[in-house]
């Protein structure tokens, strides 16, 4: 099981740790802490990137019999 929490260091409380304990029980867990830098990508940049991808793959056809959920599950093993 994997969960990602993004919060300010000032919001780390004993209650947060209690929630982790309830979530994972007595399992061994790994805690990784990293600085999160603000994402400087604007919505306009994201939109332009998406439109470029749509143009690049405009002729791509997906077989309607493919179970995309199953493929995603296999990738997330």
Number of C-alpha atoms within 10 A of each C-alpha: 5 6 6 6 5 9 9 9 9 6 9 10 9 9 10 11 11 11 11 13 13 10 12 12 11 8 8 6 12 6 4 6 7 6 8 9 6 6 6 7 8 8 9 9 11 11 11 11 12 12 11 12 11 12 10 10 9 9 8 8 7 8 7 7 6 9 9 11 9 10 10 10 9 9 8 7 5
